[in-house]
Amino acid sequence: MSIEREQVFVWSRKVRVFHWVNVIAITLLIFIGLVILNGKLFGVSTDGKILLKTIHVIVGYVFAINLLFRLLIGFIGKGYERWSKILPFKQGFSQALLEFKQHKKTAYKGHNPAGKLMVLALFLLMSTQFVSGLVIAGTDIYYPPFGDYFAESIAIDKNNVADIKPYSKENVDEAAYQQMRAIRKPFITAHVYAFYSLLFLIPLHIFGVIIAERREKTALVSAMLTGYKYLPKHDSK
Ligand code: HEM
């Protein structure tokens, strides 16, 4: 028996643009990140490493600005842009998750309960990458927003901070440099662990979307392009 469906607008242009810019940026960051992590295996020279890190940081800025924009509209936006609509913190979430597991509901206007958990995990990991990435950019290649601060903190001659270059010891105070590396350590650990977690969760997210598409039949993949889902009449919230 075919179910009568109606076209319902869910994902605003802002959310859709964020999503696909995010997909492109993260794909590039993962690809470059993997080459940086396996530099020795690929025979990357020091100059090559600096170039890869510079490109990684520039793409990282696009990722960071896009994420910042999405985090902000979660607070000031409308409808399904808002955190209250997309995160699993609303009263009754455990009940909704149980009903989801028991296949009681056929479709969801926003994310289904499993989708809400995934979205929370993705945003937490991406925010970790955002913060740790900006700190590492400062300690590794002395790029903004913290690059000037870190370069100055390790300079012997504070009037010639511009002499400090990535992977060079010119004008670098060794003790201050080691101190800066110690500050960097927890951030790089977080960056690498969040990176591997994203490598695991992204395919799971895509797998979940495909399962939901087959189960709910609301055209949710094209909804991330057009904004519209096809929901059974009187059966979705
Ligand atoms: C780098 C890879 C990806 C990342 C990091 C990612 C991340 C996200 C995030 C954060 C959201 C929540 C959007 C929001 O509320 O602002 C989301 C939703 C969604 N994503 Fe992705 N995504 C990725 C790849 C994909 C791909 C390849 C597809 C298509 C097959 C896809 C389809 C969707 C759909 C359909 C939703 C809405 C799900 C729903 O209706 O519950 N994503 N994604």
Residues whose N, C-alpha, C, O or C-beta is under 5 A from the ligand:
A	BS01	HEM	V15 N22 V23 I26 T27 Y80 I86 G110 H111 N112 G115 V119 L122 I202 I206 V209 L220 V221 M224
